[in-house]
Amino acid sequence: YATAAYTDNILDDFTYYGKEYVEDKYGLAEAPNTMDTVLDVASEVTFYGLEQYEDYPSLLETQFGGSQRAAVAAAATGCSTGFATGNSQTALSGWYLSMYLHKEQHARLGFYGYDLQDQCGASNVFAIRGDEGLPLEARGANYPNYAMTVGHQGEYAGIVQAVHAARGDAFCFNPIVKIAFADPNLVFDWTNVRAEYAKGALREFEP
């Protein structure tokens, strides 16, 4: 139910803005993997997103309130930070900073889990123990302390994908799959999935 509400290009717009910002300023996956980068990119993209909600109140007509607004702004921020650094954990730091900035500006994020996972998770970003951390690529739907509300699972997956797309490598955690999809003789180019689907839509894809 939540994903459908993201299809009015709101998340796309915020994410493309962030991608262009980091590409112009740093280059994809070339920014230093530091807190300064997180502060720069996360602040820029979060405030851009929140300004759009202020300038165009009708944006929220396709979302059911602050919880989706917080998720969309933070997802774009996490992806953009990932585009800049090529590191999923740093990208996750961008997600959490976006949540903090959002709450400071609007006084609240959303309902239920937003006052849990999206405010306490920053302390676990660089933990690797299964009960409180793990690299973002290894986290799943049953990850502790995370209520997968309002499409959170898809957003975390999107952040991981953004990181690896910026680096130009496979974003699957399984090394067997990574090796299989790295085969340069594959007809389907897994490094540019959207372009391959576009070829199919234009009847240009030849298996």
ZAVO-500943 format. One record per residue: residue number from 0; x, z, y of N, C-alpha, C in turn; residue in one letter. Coordinates in steps of 0.2 Angstrom, whole numbers, plus 5000, padded with zeros to 4 digits. Last residue first. Layout:
num,nx,nz,ny,cax,caz,cay,cx,cz,cy,residu
NUM,X,Z,Y,X,Z,Y,X,Z,Y,A $
...
***
This chain:
num,nx,nz,ny,cax,caz,cay,cx,cz,cy,residu
206,5085,4865,4945,5089,4870,4940,5093,4866,4935,P $
205,5085,4862,4961,5086,4858,4955,5089,4863,4950,E $
204,5075,4864,4976,5079,4867,4971,5079,4863,4964,F $
203,5067,4857,4984,5074,4855,4984,5078,4858,4979,E $
202,5054,4861,4988,5055,4857,4983,5062,4854,4982,R $
201,5053,4871,4998,5054,4864,5000,5055,4859,4995,L $
200,5053,4882,4989,5047,4880,4993,5048,4873,4996,A $
199,5066,4881,4984,5061,4880,4980,5054,4879,4984,G $
198,5074,4884,4996,5075,4877,4993,5069,4876,4988,K $
197,5070,4897,4998,5068,4892,5003,5068,4885,5000,A $
196,5076,4903,4987,5069,4903,4987,5066,4898,4992,Y $
195,5089,4901,4992,5087,4898,4986,5080,4898,4985,E $
194,5089,4909,5004,5090,4902,5004,5088,4898,4998,A $
193,5087,4922,4998,5082,4919,5003,5083,4911,5003,R $
192,5099,4924,4991,5093,4923,4988,5088,4920,4992,V $
191,5114,4922,4991,5110,4920,4996,5103,4918,4993,N $
190,5121,4926,4979,5123,4929,4986,5119,4927,4992,T $
189,5115,4919,4969,5113,4926,4970,5116,4929,4976,W $
188,5110,4903,4968,5115,4907,4971,5113,4914,4973,D $
187,5107,4895,4953,5104,4900,4958,5110,4904,4961,F $
186,5117,4890,4944,5113,4886,4948,5110,4890,4954,V $
185,5133,4897,4940,5126,4898,4941,5122,4893,4946,L $
184,5146,4896,4942,5143,4890,4939,5135,4891,4938,N $
183,5152,4908,4946,5151,4903,4951,5147,4897,4948,P $
182,5145,4923,4941,5147,4917,4938,5146,4911,4944,D $
181,5140,4935,4945,5146,4933,4949,5148,4926,4947,A $
180,5130,4939,4937,5128,4936,4943,5134,4933,4947,F $
179,5138,4945,4927,5134,4939,4925,5132,4935,4931,A $
178,5144,4956,4934,5148,4951,4931,5144,4944,4930,I $
177,5133,4963,4937,5137,4961,4942,5141,4955,4940,K $
176,5128,4966,4924,5124,4962,4928,5128,4959,4934,V $
175,5138,4975,4921,5137,4969,4916,5133,4964,4920,I $
174,5138,4985,4930,5143,4981,4930,5142,4975,4926,P $
173,5124,4990,4939,5126,4989,4932,5132,4984,4932,N $
172,5120,4990,4952,5124,4995,4950,5127,4994,4943,F $
171,5119,4976,4963,5117,4979,4957,5122,4984,4955,C $
170,5124,4968,4973,5122,4975,4975,5118,4978,4969,F $
169,5139,4958,4974,5133,4960,4970,5130,4967,4972,A $
168,5145,4953,4990,5145,4955,4983,5139,4957,4980,D $
167,5145,4952,5004,5145,4946,5000,5146,4947,4993,G $
166,5144,4962,5013,5151,4961,5010,5151,4955,5006,R $
165,5131,4961,5017,5136,4960,5022,5143,4959,5019,A $
164,5125,4963,5004,5124,4957,5007,5130,4955,5013,A $
163,5128,4977,5003,5132,4972,4999,5131,4965,5001,H $
162,5120,4982,5013,5127,4983,5013,5131,4978,5009,V $
161,5107,4978,5010,5110,4976,5016,5118,4977,5016,A $
160,5105,4985,4998,5106,4977,4998,5109,4975,5004,Q $
159,5104,4998,5003,5110,4996,4998,5111,4989,4998,V $
158,5093,4996,5010,5099,4998,5014,5105,4997,5009,I $
157,5083,4993,5001,5085,4988,5006,5092,4990,5009,G $
156,5083,5005,4994,5085,4999,4990,5087,4994,4995,A $
155,5077,5013,5004,5083,5015,5001,5087,5009,4998,Y $
154,5064,5006,5004,5069,5006,5010,5076,5008,5008,E $
153,5059,5008,4992,5060,5001,4994,5065,5001,5000,G $
152,5057,5022,4993,5061,5019,4988,5063,5012,4989,Q $
151,5048,5024,5004,5055,5026,5004,5059,5023,4999,H $
150,5034,5020,5005,5039,5015,5004,5046,5017,5004,G $
149,5027,5033,5007,5027,5027,5012,5033,5022,5011,V $
148,5038,5044,4998,5032,5042,5001,5033,5036,5006,T $
147,5045,5050,4987,5045,5043,4988,5039,5041,4992,M $
146,5053,5064,4991,5046,5062,4989,5046,5055,4992,A $
145,5068,5071,4985,5065,5065,4988,5058,5064,4986,Y $
144,5073,5081,4977,5072,5082,4984,5070,5076,4988,N $
143,5081,5070,4965,5079,5076,4967,5078,5077,4975,P $
142,5075,5054,4960,5080,5058,4963,5078,5064,4966,Y $
141,5067,5046,4953,5066,5053,4952,5072,5057,4955,N $
140,5070,5033,4958,5064,5036,4960,5063,5043,4958,A $
139,5088,5035,4961,5082,5031,4959,5076,5035,4961,G $
138,5105,5031,4965,5099,5035,4966,5093,5031,4964,R $
137,5116,5023,4965,5114,5026,4959,5108,5031,4959,A $
136,5118,5018,4978,5117,5014,4973,5114,5017,4966,E $
135,5122,5030,4985,5115,5027,4986,5113,5022,4980,L $
134,5130,5042,4974,5130,5036,4979,5123,5033,4979,P $
133,5124,5059,4974,5125,5053,4971,5126,5047,4976,L $
132,5116,5074,4976,5119,5069,4980,5118,5062,4976,G $
131,5111,5085,4969,5110,5085,4977,5113,5079,4980,E $
130,5112,5083,4956,5106,5087,4958,5106,5088,4966,D $
129,5123,5075,4954,5117,5072,4952,5111,5077,4955,G $
128,5136,5075,4966,5133,5079,4961,5125,5076,4960,R $
127,5141,5070,4978,5141,5066,4972,5138,5069,4966,I $
126,5138,5069,4995,5139,5073,4989,5138,5068,4983,A $
125,5136,5063,5007,5142,5062,5004,5143,5066,4998,F $
124,5123,5067,5010,5124,5060,5010,5131,5059,5006,V $
123,5117,5080,5011,5119,5077,5005,5122,5070,5004,N $
122,5113,5082,5024,5119,5086,5021,5121,5084,5014,S $
121,5103,5073,5026,5109,5072,5029,5115,5076,5026,A $
120,5091,5079,5021,5095,5074,5017,5102,5073,5020,G $
119,5083,5086,5029,5088,5089,5026,5092,5085,5022,C $
118,5074,5076,5035,5078,5081,5039,5083,5085,5036,Q $
117,5068,5069,5025,5071,5065,5031,5075,5070,5036,D $
116,5063,5078,5016,5068,5074,5014,5072,5071,5020,Q $
115,5053,5086,5026,5058,5089,5021,5064,5084,5020,L $
114,5045,5080,5034,5048,5086,5037,5053,5090,5032,D $
113,5040,5070,5026,5045,5069,5032,5048,5075,5035,Y $
112,5031,5075,5017,5038,5074,5015,5043,5073,5021,G $
111,5019,5078,5028,5022,5080,5022,5029,5079,5021,Y $
110,5019,5064,5040,5016,5070,5037,5020,5072,5031,F $
109,5031,5062,5053,5025,5060,5050,5022,5066,5046,G $
108,5039,5067,5065,5040,5061,5061,5034,5058,5058,L $
107,5038,5074,5082,5037,5074,5074,5038,5067,5071,R $
106,5043,5072,5094,5042,5078,5092,5040,5079,5085,A $
105,5049,5060,5099,5042,5060,5098,5039,5067,5095,H $
104,5063,5062,5101,5059,5058,5106,5051,5059,5105,Q $
103,5067,5070,5090,5068,5072,5097,5064,5069,5102,E $
102,5063,5061,5080,5059,5067,5081,5060,5070,5087,K $
101,5072,5051,5082,5065,5049,5082,5061,5056,5083,H $
100,5084,5057,5079,5083,5054,5086,5075,5053,5087,L $
99,5082,5060,5066,5083,5065,5070,5082,5063,5078,Y $
98,5081,5047,5060,5075,5051,5060,5076,5057,5065,M $
97,5093,5041,5063,5087,5038,5066,5081,5043,5066,S $
96,5101,5049,5055,5102,5050,5062,5096,5047,5066,L $
95,5097,5044,5043,5095,5051,5044,5096,5052,5052,Y $
94,5102,5031,5043,5095,5032,5042,5093,5039,5044,W $
93,5116,5033,5045,5112,5030,5050,5104,5031,5049,G $
92,5118,5038,5032,5119,5042,5038,5116,5040,5044,S $
91,5117,5027,5025,5112,5032,5024,5112,5037,5030,L $
90,5128,5020,5029,5122,5017,5031,5116,5022,5030,A $
89,5138,5028,5022,5138,5028,5030,5131,5025,5032,T $
88,5134,5024,5010,5133,5031,5012,5133,5032,5019,Q $
87,5137,5010,5009,5130,5013,5009,5129,5020,5011,S $
86,5146,5000,5019,5147,5006,5015,5140,5009,5015,N $
85,5148,4991,5029,5149,4989,5022,5149,4995,5017,G $
84,5147,4993,5043,5152,4996,5039,5153,4993,5032,T $
83,5136,4984,5047,5142,4985,5051,5148,4988,5047,A $
82,5126,4984,5038,5129,4978,5040,5136,4979,5043,F $
81,5123,4998,5038,5126,4995,5032,5130,4988,5034,G $
80,5117,4999,5051,5123,5003,5050,5127,5000,5043,T $
79,5106,4991,5047,5111,4989,5052,5117,4992,5052,S $
78,5100,4999,5037,5102,4992,5036,5107,4990,5041,C $
77,5097,5010,5045,5101,5011,5040,5104,5004,5038,G $
76,5088,5004,5055,5094,5007,5057,5099,5008,5051,T $
75,5078,5000,5047,5081,4995,5051,5088,4998,5053,A $
74,5074,5012,5042,5076,5007,5038,5080,5002,5041,A $
73,5070,5019,5054,5075,5021,5051,5078,5016,5046,A $
72,5058,5011,5058,5064,5012,5063,5070,5014,5059,A $
71,5050,5013,5046,5053,5006,5049,5059,5007,5053,V $
70,5048,5027,5046,5052,5024,5041,5054,5017,5043,A $
69,5042,5029,5058,5048,5033,5057,5052,5029,5051,A $
68,5030,5022,5056,5035,5020,5062,5042,5023,5061,R $
67,5025,5029,5045,5027,5022,5044,5032,5020,5050,Q $
66,5022,5041,5052,5026,5041,5046,5029,5034,5045,S $
65,5013,5038,5063,5020,5040,5064,5025,5039,5058,G $
64,5002,5025,5056,5004,5031,5060,5012,5032,5061,G $
63,5000,5015,5048,4995,5020,5049,4997,5026,5052,F $
62,5001,4999,5055,5004,5004,5052,5000,5010,5053,Q $
61,4995,4989,5063,4997,4987,5056,5000,4993,5052,T $
60,4995,4996,5075,4988,4994,5072,4989,4992,5065,E $
59,5007,4998,5081,5005,5003,5076,4998,5001,5073,L $
58,5008,4987,5090,5012,4987,5083,5009,4992,5078,L $
57,5001,4990,5101,4997,4987,5095,5001,4986,5089,S $
56,5010,4994,5111,5006,4999,5107,5002,4996,5101,P $
55,5024,4989,5116,5018,4985,5112,5014,4990,5108,Y $
54,5032,4998,5121,5030,4992,5125,5024,4988,5122,D $
53,5033,5008,5111,5031,5010,5118,5028,5004,5122,E $
52,5038,5000,5101,5032,5004,5100,5029,5006,5107,Y $
51,5050,4996,5107,5045,4991,5105,5038,4994,5104,Q $
50,5057,5008,5108,5055,5005,5114,5050,5000,5113,E $
49,5060,5010,5094,5055,5015,5098,5053,5012,5104,L $
48,5070,5000,5092,5063,5000,5089,5058,5005,5092,G $
47,5080,5004,5101,5077,4997,5102,5070,4997,5098,Y $
46,5083,5016,5096,5080,5016,5102,5077,5009,5104,F $
45,5089,5012,5083,5083,5016,5084,5079,5016,5090,T $
44,5099,5004,5088,5094,5001,5084,5088,5005,5084,V $
43,5108,5013,5095,5106,5007,5098,5099,5004,5094,E $
42,5110,5024,5086,5107,5025,5092,5104,5018,5095,S $
41,5116,5017,5075,5110,5020,5074,5106,5021,5080,A $
40,5128,5012,5081,5123,5007,5079,5117,5011,5078,V $
39,5134,5024,5086,5133,5018,5090,5128,5014,5088,D $
38,5135,5033,5076,5132,5035,5082,5130,5029,5086,L $
37,5142,5026,5066,5135,5028,5065,5132,5029,5071,V $
36,5154,5025,5073,5151,5019,5072,5143,5020,5070,T $
35,5158,5038,5073,5157,5035,5079,5153,5028,5078,D $
34,5160,5041,5060,5154,5044,5063,5153,5040,5070,M $
33,5166,5026,5051,5167,5032,5055,5160,5035,5058,T $
32,5173,5014,5047,5168,5018,5043,5169,5025,5045,N $
31,5174,5001,5059,5177,5007,5056,5171,5011,5052,P $
30,5166,4985,5054,5167,4991,5058,5170,4996,5055,A $
29,5165,4975,5045,5171,4975,5048,5172,4981,5053,E $
28,5152,4970,5040,5157,4974,5036,5164,4975,5039,A $
27,5152,4957,5052,5149,4960,5046,5154,4964,5042,L $
26,5157,4962,5069,5158,4958,5063,5155,4961,5057,G $
25,5156,4970,5080,5161,4972,5075,5162,4966,5070,Y $
24,5147,4963,5089,5151,4969,5092,5157,4970,5087,K $
23,5139,4954,5083,5143,4952,5089,5148,4957,5091,D $
22,5135,4961,5072,5139,4955,5070,5143,4953,5077,E $
21,5127,4971,5078,5134,4973,5074,5138,4967,5073,V $
20,5117,4963,5083,5121,4968,5087,5128,4970,5084,Y $
19,5112,4957,5072,5115,4953,5078,5119,4957,5082,E $
18,5107,4968,5065,5112,4963,5062,5115,4959,5068,K $
17,5097,4973,5074,5103,4977,5073,5108,4973,5070,G $
16,5088,4962,5075,5091,4964,5081,5097,4968,5079,Y $
15,5084,4962,5061,5088,4956,5064,5091,4958,5070,Y $
14,5077,4974,5061,5083,4973,5057,5087,4967,5059,T $
13,5066,4972,5070,5071,4978,5071,5078,4976,5067,F $
12,5060,4961,5063,5063,4961,5070,5068,4966,5071,D $
11,5057,4966,5050,5062,4961,5051,5065,4960,5058,D $
10,5048,4976,5054,5054,4978,5051,5059,4973,5051,L $
9,5038,4967,5059,5041,4972,5063,5047,4975,5060,I $
8,5032,4957,5052,5039,4955,5055,5041,4961,5059,N $
7,5021,4961,5045,5020,4958,5051,5026,4957,5055,D $
6,5023,4969,5033,5024,4961,5033,5022,4958,5040,T $
5,5022,4982,5031,5028,4980,5034,5029,4972,5035,Y $
4,5010,4984,5024,5010,4985,5031,5017,4983,5035,A $
3,5014,4982,5011,5010,4977,5015,5010,4978,5022,A $
2,5020,4994,5008,5024,4988,5009,5020,4983,5013,T $
1,5010,5003,5006,5014,5004,5012,5018,4997,5013,A $
0,5004,5000,4994,5000,5000,5000,5004,5000,5006,Y $
***
